């Protein structure tokens, strides 16, 4: 099934309002996403200046390096990490973790205080 079509269902499932990410909006995407490194993590801050607020990375550790994330249009996730697309309409303050046989989605209000 088309991962873009699953977005509203994911929001309903987790009891959160639908807050669409435009495919042309920018996400902060770590270079290690799409390499097979697990888990894949995402968190959403409030959108600002044409960005979606999403930061997506792979692995256990979130690097503090200034070049860890590269600005990428959300539409490019279709080739780099299509499994995350269905979570992109979760609103600011939401997080996800995807690993083999594991999906965690939760609200983290600290993400709203940027």
Number of C-alpha atoms within 10 A of each C-alpha: 5 9 14 18 11 15 22 19 14 18 19 12 9 12 10 15 12 16 14 14 23 15 17 14 18 24 27 22 25 19 15 17 20 18 10 11 13 17 19 23 22 21 25 25 22 15 16 9 8 11 20 26 22 25 19 24 25 23 16 11 9 12 12 8 7 7 9 14 19 15 13 16 17 21 18 16 18 14 9 15 16 15 15 20 21 18 24 32 24 29 24 21 19 23 23 20 20 17 14 8 5 8 11 10 17 13 17 14 11 10 16 12 8 6
